[in-house]
Amino acid sequence: MNNTRFATAMHILSLLSKNEGEWLSSEWIAGSINVNPVMVRRELGVLQENGWVVSRKGKEGGSRLKMPSVEIRLGDVYESVRNSEILGKRNTKTNDKCPVGKVINSCLDSLYEDTDRAVLTSLNKQTLQNFVDRLNV
């Protein structure tokens, strides 16, 4: 994954977990991450679609966790925001006349699947609460 979506989602969820029961504004969250509040609102939408976050509008609005952090698996968070393979994209126009070029993508597909499976297995053993406990703040 060559972007920061997972890191941003984890930052948001960690803030909401650490401030359990409080309504945190997207502006406040964005200040902690040092990003534009629009990016935070976009990720909050994804987190809300997955049932982990609830948001309300208005002066007293904001977002907070909808469920206990012990029920949110990191693998689920990862899958909700990932938009590319961990190892990157493969070359789609390899030379079919080359002995390596004609078979490399099928081998890479297998490697990518194995890598994704290993990452998800590891992440699914951890919850948001496990992660937040390591923050020591």
C-alpha positions as CSV (number, residue, x, y, z in Angstrom):
1,M,0.0,0.0,0.0
2,N,1.7,3.1,-1.2
3,N,-0.5,5.6,0.6
4,T,-1.3,6.7,4.1
5,R,-5.0,5.7,4.4
6,F,-4.3,2.9,6.8
7,A,-2.2,5.1,9.0
8,T,-4.8,7.8,8.9
9,A,-7.6,5.4,9.8
10,M,-5.6,4.0,12.7
11,H,-4.8,7.5,13.9
12,I,-8.5,8.5,13.8
13,L,-9.6,5.3,15.5
14,S,-6.9,5.6,18.2
15,L,-7.9,9.2,19.0
16,L,-11.6,8.1,19.2
17,S,-10.6,5.2,21.4
18,K,-8.4,7.3,23.7
19,N,-11.3,9.9,24.0
20,E,-14.0,7.3,24.5
21,G,-17.5,8.8,24.7
22,E,-16.4,12.3,23.5
23,W,-17.5,13.8,20.2
24,L,-14.3,14.8,18.4
25,S,-14.5,17.2,15.5
26,S,-12.9,16.4,12.2
27,E,-10.9,19.7,12.5
28,W,-9.5,18.6,15.9
29,I,-8.6,15.1,14.6
30,A,-7.0,16.7,11.5
31,G,-4.9,18.8,13.8
32,S,-3.5,15.7,15.4
33,I,-2.7,14.1,12.1
34,N,-1.6,17.3,10.5
35,V,-3.8,16.9,7.4
36,N,-6.7,18.7,5.9
37,P,-10.1,18.0,7.7
38,V,-11.5,16.9,4.3
39,M,-9.2,13.9,4.4
40,V,-10.4,13.1,7.9
41,R,-14.1,13.3,6.9
42,R,-13.5,11.0,4.0
43,E,-11.9,8.4,6.2
44,L,-14.6,8.9,8.9
45,G,-17.1,8.1,6.2
46,V,-15.4,4.8,5.5
47,L,-15.1,4.0,9.2
48,Q,-18.8,4.9,9.6
49,E,-19.9,2.6,6.7
50,N,-18.1,-0.2,8.5
51,G,-20.0,0.4,11.7
52,W,-17.0,1.4,13.9
53,V,-17.8,5.1,14.1
54,V,-20.8,7.3,14.6
55,S,-20.9,11.0,13.6
56,R,-23.3,13.8,14.2
57,K,-23.5,17.3,12.6
58,G,-23.8,20.7,14.2
59,K,-22.1,22.8,16.8
60,E,-22.0,19.9,19.3
61,G,-21.2,17.4,16.5
62,G,-18.2,15.2,15.9
63,S,-17.4,11.6,15.8
64,R,-16.9,8.8,18.3
65,L,-16.5,5.1,18.4
66,K,-19.8,3.2,17.9
67,M,-18.4,-0.1,19.4
68,P,-15.7,-1.1,21.9
69,S,-12.2,-0.9,20.5
70,V,-11.7,-4.5,21.5
71,E,-14.2,-5.5,18.8
72,I,-12.4,-3.7,16.0
73,R,-9.9,-6.0,14.2
74,L,-6.9,-4.3,12.5
75,G,-7.3,-6.6,9.5
76,D,-10.8,-5.3,8.9
77,V,-9.6,-1.7,9.1
78,Y,-6.8,-2.5,6.7
79,E,-9.2,-4.1,4.2
80,S,-11.6,-1.2,4.4
81,V,-9.0,1.3,3.2
82,R,-6.5,-0.6,1.1
83,N,-6.5,0.2,-2.5
84,S,-3.5,-1.6,-3.9
85,E,-1.4,-4.7,-3.3
86,I,1.2,-4.6,-0.5
87,L,4.0,-5.2,-2.9
88,G,2.8,-2.8,-5.6
89,K,1.5,-3.3,-9.1
90,R,2.9,-5.8,-11.5
91,N,4.1,-5.0,-15.0
92,T,1.1,-5.6,-17.3
93,K,3.0,-5.5,-20.6
94,T,5.7,-8.1,-20.3
95,N,7.1,-9.7,-23.4
96,D,5.3,-13.0,-24.1
97,K,8.2,-14.1,-26.2
98,C,10.6,-14.0,-23.2
99,P,10.7,-17.1,-21.1
100,V,10.5,-15.0,-17.9
101,G,8.2,-12.4,-19.3
102,K,5.5,-14.9,-20.2
103,V,5.2,-16.5,-16.7
104,I,6.4,-13.8,-14.2
105,N,2.9,-12.3,-13.6
106,S,1.4,-15.7,-12.6
107,C,4.3,-16.2,-10.1
108,L,3.9,-12.6,-8.8
109,D,0.2,-13.1,-8.4
110,S,0.9,-16.1,-6.1
111,L,3.5,-14.2,-4.2
112,Y,1.2,-11.2,-3.7
113,E,-1.6,-13.5,-2.5
114,D,0.7,-15.2,0.0
115,T,1.9,-11.8,1.3
116,D,-1.6,-10.4,1.6
117,R,-2.7,-13.5,3.5
118,A,0.3,-13.2,5.9
119,V,-0.4,-9.5,6.6
120,L,-4.1,-10.1,7.1
121,T,-3.5,-13.1,9.4
122,S,-1.2,-11.0,11.5
123,L,-3.5,-7.9,11.6
124,N,-6.5,-10.0,12.4
125,K,-4.8,-11.2,15.6
126,Q,-4.8,-7.7,16.9
127,T,-7.6,-5.3,17.9
128,L,-7.7,-1.6,18.0
129,Q,-7.5,-1.9,21.8
130,N,-4.3,-3.9,21.5
131,F,-2.8,-1.2,19.3
132,V,-4.0,1.7,21.5
133,D,-2.5,0.0,24.6
134,R,0.9,0.3,22.9
135,L,0.6,4.0,22.5
136,N,1.5,4.6,26.2
137,V,-0.2,8.0,26.4
